[in-house]
Amino acid sequence: MMNNTGVQAWAQDIISSGDVLRRSLQNVLSGSGCDQAQAHAAGLDTAQWTIRKTAEISGALPGFLEGHLSEALDAAPRTDDDLVSIRDALGKLLPHVTWINRQAWADQDSAFVERHRHGMIAGPGGLFECSSLTLGLAIMMPATCYPYHQHPPAEFYLVLSPGDWYRQDVGWWSSESGGLVFNPPSCVHAMKSTDVPLLALWG
């Protein structure tokens, strides 16, 4: 059991890592020159988040996915300081997040349900409470397809390992590590991993 000093040190380390993640992600988005990226960067800038009062993890990452997460994090891009900072901050935050999975639609292949998880960093169920945005990390095993779906909020992904992406106005394309993917509100989209795990930070 942690004493008050231990709890304070744990919280401060988490808060500091969260600040690094947010600042570095803002820099990546702002540096892309894309209007959609600027809007998401502005949302990160104005978001107010606070660490949850409990340190309990209600949903741990299943053991069969741990190796895939480690593999993908080890291979995550280090091509600039912000990407290095994002990777390092994730390494400190992820042991403390809740991991959830999404259910497939009734008429879709449900194999992906057990082959993927989302680590919830900020927003509903996240390590940080935040009312204006949701931030998470998606991990999918190799050869897994996240089915076609849509939702009202606009969405971005920072791609941390290679994978294939779909958007209804573009079709399928491949993105290398370090790329950005944007999905407008209510746009049908999907993603799938290749022969390596797919790892992406999304908001």
N, C-alpha and C positions, 0 to 999 in steps of 0.2 A: 504494500500500500504506500502511495506517495504521500509525504507530508506537504504542508502548505508551500514550503520552499521548492519542493520538487514539482508541485503542480504549477507554480508560477514560472519556473524555468521551462517546463514543458510547453505552457501556453505561449510564453514569449518566443520560443523557438518556432512554434507553429505560425504565430502571427508574423514573425520576420520572414519566414519562408513564403507565406501567402503574399506578403507585400512584394517580395522579389518576383514571384510568379506573375502577379498582376502587372507590375511595371515592365517586365521583360516582354510579356505578351502584348501589352500596349505598344511597345516599341516595334515589335514585329509587324503588327497590324498597321501602325501609322506609316511604317517605311515602305509599304507595298504600293502606295500611290493609287489605290482603288477606293472609289467612293464607299462601297459596301464596307471595306475594311476600316475606313475612317469612322463610319457610324458605330461599328462594334468597338473600336478603340475609345470613342467618346463615352460609350456605355460603361466600359470598364473604368474609365477615369472618374465618372460620377457615382459609380456604385458604392454604397455603404455596406460594408460587411463586418461582422463581429464573430469571434470564435464561439462555438457552442460551449455551454457551461459544462457539459459532460465529456469525459474523455473515452467513453465506452464506444466500441465498434459494434454496431448491430448486425452487420453483414460483412463477414470477412471474405477475401478472395479465395475461391476454391483452390485446393492444392494443385489440381491438374492444369490450372491456368498460371500458376506462379512462375513456372519456367518460361512460359511464353512472354510474360510481362518482363521478366529479367532480360530475356534475349532482345526484346524490342527496345527496352530502355538503354541497354548496352550499345545498340546500333543506332540510337537516335542521333540526329545530326548535331555536329559541333562546329558548324561553319562560321559562326559568329558568336560574340559574347552573349547576346540575348538568348540564343538557342542553348548555349552551355548553361546559362543561369536557369532557364526553364527546366532543363533536365535535372539539374542539381536540386532545385526546389521541389520538383515532383518526387525525387528520391526521399526527401524528408517528410513530405505530406502524405504520400500514399499509404504508409503503414497505419495511418490513423483515419482513413476515410471509410465510409460505408460503400460496399460494392453491391450493385443491383443489376438485374437483367430485365430486358423488355420482352413482352409476349408478342408472338407473331399474330398477324391477323388470322382469322379462322380458315381462310382459303389459301394460306401460304405455308411454305415449308417451315416447320418449327424447329429444325435442327439447330438453327443459330441460337436458340434460347439458352441452351446450356453451354454453347461454345463461345459466349461473349459475356462481358460484364462492363458496367460503367462505374468508375470510381467517382463519387459525388463530392466535389470540392467546395462549391458554393451554391446557395439556393436551397430549395426544398430537399431535406434529407442530407444536406451537405455538411462538411466540416465547419464551414462558415455560414452563418445565417445571412441571407441577403434577399431583399424583396424585389429587386429590379432585374436580376439576371440569374441564370443557372450556368454553372461551369463544371465540366466533368472531363474524365479521361476514359476513352473507349479502348478496350482491348478485345481483339477477336483472334481465335485460333486460325492457323493456316487453312486455306480452302473452305472459308466460311462466307456466306452471303447474308448481309443484313437486308431484309426484304424491302421492296418499294413501300414507301410510307410518306405521309405529309403531316404538317402541323402548322398552326397559325404563326408562331414566332419565327422570325428570320434566324438564321443559324450560320455559324462559321466553324470550320475545322482547321487546326494547324496540324498538318500531316507529319507524323514522327517516324513512320515506316512506310515503305512503298505499298500501294494498293490501288484498286480500281474503284472509280466513283461514277455515279449516274445522277443526272439531273434532266428533267423532262424536256427542257429546251435545248439541251446540248447532246444528250445521249451518254454513252459510256466513254470514259477516258482514264488514263493512268496518271497518277501523281507520284513523284518521287518525294523523299523525305525533305521537309522544310517547305513544302508547298502549302498554299492556302486554298480552301474550298468554301464557297458561299452558296447557301440555299435561301432564296427569297421566301417570304411568307407563303405558306400553303402550297409550295412547289413540291411535286412528287420527286423523291430522290432515294438513293440506295447506295450501298458500298459493299465491296467484297475484298477479302484478303487473297493473296496469291499463295506462293509457297513459303511465305514467312508470315509471322503474326502481323496484324494490322493494329497500329497504335496511333491514336489521334486525340488531341486536346480540343474540346468543343465548347461552344458557348452560345 
